[in-house]
C-alpha cells in the first residue's frame, strides 16, 4: 500500500471507529441497532427490488411471521335476539400457521492494495467508494438468495452453488415447505408445464391468470406478476412479430406489454429465467436480527490486501403463503416452443 493510500485508509478507519462508537475497528465489534438500521437502509437503496419489499428487524432467531395478513373475510351479521346466540369475532391475522427462521450469514470480502492505490490517486474518499461496493454486493446477494436459496448449509460452496443456493432458504423454498400446493410443478398431461400454442397454456397471459386463481379472492390485492427474462422474451418476440409492420397497431404493443394476465409485471434482478410468481411486493420479506451485526476490518500485509468480515442473522419469509402462487422453475419444469416451432425446449 502506497504512503498516500495508507493515509487515506487510516483516515477511513478512524472515521469508521467514530461512526460506530468503538475504539478500534481492527477488533471484532457489534454494530449498535441504530447504526445497523442505517447500514440496512443503505443496502436497500442499492437494489431497487429490495426497496419494494419488506426488510424487517426482529428480536428472535425464530418465531411467527411479523406482518401476516387477514386470513379470511371478517364482516357478517349475527342475530342475537334469542338471548343465547353471541357474536363470534374472528382472528383477523393469519399469524398462527407461518413461522420464520434466521440463519447466520457471513459477507466476508477483501480488496487488494493495488486497487486501493488506484482509488487513492483518483478519488478523495476511498472509504466511501469501498463501502458502496460492499453494500451493493450484499444487496445483490440478498435478492439472489431470495429467488434461488434452497438450504442453509453449515459450510457453503460457491463453486457448486454459484447462485448462493446453499446460503439460506429463499421465498420459493419457503413456499415449497409451507404451502407446496401453490407451486405448480406439472401440466395437465405431463410433469412439465408447456407455455405456448398447443401447450398447457396458450400464452403467458393465460398462465398468469390461472396461477392467480390459486390465490383466494380476498387476498388478491396489489398482485404483481414477477417473471423471468426467458419467459418474457418469448412473449415480447411474438408481439413484435405480430405488430412491428403495422404502424396503426404499434400503440397496442405498449399497452399489451404493460400487463400479463391483467396484472402489472416486472422482471426482478436474479429471478430465474423461467420463473413466474404472482404475489404482492409486501408479501415478500427479509428478516434480520436486530443488534446482531458483527464486523471486523483487518489489514493483511502478508497477502497485500485489507479484509472485512461481516456477520449477521437473517431469513426469508412469505408473509401469507396463500397469497403467493407460482410455476416451479427447477429441473426444467417450464417448456416453451423451440426456435423451429416443431417442439419444446
N, C-alpha and C positions, 0 to 999 in steps of 0.2 A: 504494500500500500504506500503510495507516494505521501510525502510530508503534508502537502496541501489537502490531500484526501483525508489523511489522519486527522487534521484539524477539523475539517467539516464533519467527519464521522464522530469524533469525540463530542463536538458541539451537539450533534443529534442525540447521542446517548445522554448527555447532561439534560437536554430539554425533555427527553422521554422520561427520565427519572423524576423530573419536576412534575411533569404531567400526571404520572402515576402515583406520585407522593411516596416514592421509595428512594432509599439512599443509593442503590446500585442496581441497574437492570442486568448486570452481569451475573447475578444470582437469581434463582427462580423466585418469582413473586406472584401474588394474587392480584388480579385486577379488581378494583372496587366496583360494586354494582353500577354506580353512576357512570364511571368511565367505560365499563363494559358495554353499557347501553349505547353510549356514543359510538363505540367501536362497531357494535352491531348495526347501528344506523348507517354508518359509513359503508359497511359491507353491502347492506341492502341497496344503497344508492348505486352500487357498481353493476347491478344486474336488474334490468327492467322487470323481469318476471317476479323477482323477489319483492319488489315494491307493490305488486298486485295481491300477493297472498299474505298470510299471517306469519310473522316471525315473533315468537312469544317467549318471554322468560317465565320459567316455572321454578318452584322451590324443590320439588322432589324428583328423584330419578325415575319413578314410575307412579302412575296414578290414572285418574279418569280424565277424559278429554276436557279441555277448558271451555271451549265455545259451544260445541254441540249445535242443536237446532230443535225446533218444535218437532216432536216425534209423532204428532197426529193433530188433526184439527181440534180446537178447544171450544168452539161455540156450539150451543144447543139449548135445550129447554127441558125442565122437569116440572111436572105437575105435582105440587106439594099439598094440594088442598085436602087430601085424605088424612093429613096429620101424621102419617107414618113415613111417607116417602121423603127422602132427603136428597138434596142436590149433591152430586158427586163430582168434585173437582178432579181434573186430570193433570198428570205430570207433564208440564209443558216442555221440559228439556229431556232430550234423549241422551243423557249422560251416563246412564247406568250400564249400558252394554259395551261401550267403547273405551279402550284404555290406551295409554301411551307408555313407551319405554325409551329411556335415553341411554346412549352408549358413549363411552369415551372416544373422542375424535381428536387425532393429532394433525396439526398442519405445520410440519417442520420444514423449513426452507433454508437455503444458503445462497449467497451471492458472491462471486469471485472478486478478489481485489481488483482485477483488471477492469471489470465493469464499473466498480465504484470509482476507479481512477478516471475513466472516460466521462462518467457523470460529473465528477468534481470539476472537470475542465469546462463544462457546458452549462450547468445549472447551479443556481445558488444554494438550493436546499436539497441535498441528496437524500435526506431522511424522508422528506415529503414524497419524493419520487419512489423510493423504496417501499414506503408504507402503502402507497397506492397500488403497487404491483402485488403485494401480499394480499391486500383486501380484495382486489379484483379476482385473484385466483381462488381465494376462499369462497367468494360469491359464485364463481363458475362451478366449483366443486359441489357446492350445496345443491344447485339445480341439477347437475349431472347425477348425483346420488338420488335425488328425489324421483327421477324417472327410471333409473337403472338399478338402484340398490336392491339386493335380494337377501343379504346376510350381513351380520356384524361379526366378522372373523376375528379371532384372537390375534392372528398375525395376517395382515393384508398382503396381497401380492399384486402389485400394479402391472406386472408383466402379464400375468394370467387374466387380470381383470382391469383392462385399461380404461373402462368407463366407471371405475370405482364401485363395481357391483358388490364387493365384499366389505365395504366400509360401513354401511348402515342399510337399514331396510327402508326403502322409499315408499312413495304413495301407491304404486302398483302392488308392491309386496304387502303393504298394509291391507289392501283390498283382497289379495289372494288369501290372506289369513283370516280376515274378519268377515268378509262378505263376498266369497268367490263366485256366487251366482251372478253377480253383476259384472263379471269379466267374461265376455263371450269368447270361447275357445274354438268353436267349430260352427260350420254351417248346417244347412238342412240335411245334407246327404253325405257329409264328409267331416273329417277332423280339421279341416281348414276352412277359412272364410274367403269366398271369392267375391271381389267387388268389380263389377263391370257387366256389360251386356251378356246375358245368359248365366250369370253367377247368382250367388245368394242375394246380392243387392245389385241392382242395375247401375247405381252410381253412388257417390258419397252422400248425396242428399238423402237418399232412401236409407242408407246405412245409419247416418246420424240420427234421423228421425226414429228409426227402430230402436237404436240404443237409448234414446231419450225416453221411450216408452217404458223402459225398465226402472225409471225413477218415479216414485209416487207423485201424483199430481200436485199435492200440497207442498212438495219440495222443489217443484220446477220453477225456481226463481233465479234470475240473473245467470241462466245457464250459458256456457260458452263451449264451443267445440274446440278442443285442443288436439291438433292433428300434425302428424309427421310430414316432413318435406316430400318423401316418396309418394305418399298418397295425394297430397295437394298438387303435386307436379302433374300427376296423371289427369286430374280434373281440369286444371288450367290449360293444359295442352289441348284437350278436347274442345274447350270453349273457344280458344283462339282459332283452332282449325275451322270451327263452325262459322265464326263471325268475322274473322280477320279481313275478309274480302268484301264485306257488306257494310259500307260506311254508315248507313242509316241504322244499323244494328249495333255499332260499336259501343254506344252508350249503355247498351244492355249488358255488355261484358262486365263493366264496373259494378253494376247493380247485382248481377248474378254471382260475381266473385266475392261480394261482401258478406254473404250468408251461406251457411251449409245447413240443410235441413231446417231452414227458417231461423237459425241461430247465428250470432256472430262467431267468428272463428279466429284462431291465431296459431302460429307455429312457435311455441316457446323454445328457447335455447335448449339444445341437447335432448329434446324429446325424440324417442326412437322414430325412425323414418316411416314405419307402418303402424304407429300407434294412433288410436283415435279415442279420445276421452270426452265425455260430456259431464260437466260439473260446473260449479261456480268457483271463482277465484277464492272467495272467502271460505270455501270448504277445504282448502289445502293449507296445511300449517307446517312450520318447522319450530320445534320447541328446543330451547336451550336452558340449562340450569343456571339460574342467576347466581352471580358471585363465585362461579367455579372456573373462570378462565384463568389459566396459569401461563406465564410467559417467562422466557429466559433467552437473552441475547448473549452470544459467545463469540469472541474473536478467536479465530483458529489459524494462526500463522503457519502451522505445520502443513496446512492444506491450502494456504493462500486464499482464505475466504472468511466471511463472517456468517454465523449460523443463528437462526432464530427459531426457537422451539415454542410452539403454541399448543395448548391442550384445553379441551372443553368437553362438556357432555351435551349431546343433542340427539333429537329423534324426529321422525316424520310422522305426520298424523293426517288422516282424512277425518275431519270433524264429524261428519254424518255420512257413513258409508252408503246409506240408502240413497244418497243424493249424488252418487258417483257411479257412472256406468261406462264401460269401455270395451274395445276389442283387445284381445291378448295379442301382443306383438311378438312374443318369444317363439322360438322354434319354427320360424317361417309360417306362422299361423295365418297370415293375411296374404292373399294372392291377388294380383292384378293381371290384366291381359298382357301378353308379351308383345314385343315390337312388331312381330309379323302378324299379330292378330289371330293366330291359329292355336293358341294355348295359353297357359297361365304360368306366371313366374312369381 
